[in-house]
Amino acid sequence: MQLLKRFGYYLIGLALGTVAVLFFWKNKKVSFDYGMDARTLKSIRIKKRIFSDNVKQLLTTKKIDTSSISQILKNGDVDFGKSKARQKPCAEYYVTGKDSLKNISLYVIRCDSSATIDKLFFK
């Protein structure tokens, strides 16, 4: 009976702690970017975004808004096989969109202070 009582106290404490954490973090903009894709995309999103002339022309021609690019950089998949993540001084990443944007891919050059959208691919 003593073990069952301890287990009950543990569950009550765990539940109260979970509710407290959810209450305190509810109004904060907290993100848990622990995966490789999530960390890479976040590091691209927080830098100054620059579009190459070729990409600007394609965006105008295909009538694609920069919000679509932002959506790809938020929810996209990074293909590390096609990327050069360890290249110095600027790493290069191949990012593919998801869902309705899966036919658009980006080639992004990420430097220390900026991220350049260098190429735009359509499937």
Secondary structure, DSSP 8 states (H G I E B T S, - for coil): -HHHHHHHHHHHHHHHHHHHHHHHHTTS------SHHHHHHHHHHTSEEEE-HHHHHHHHHHT--HHHHHHHHHH-EEEEEEEETT-SSSEEEEEE--GGGTTEEEEEEE-SSEEEEEEEEE-
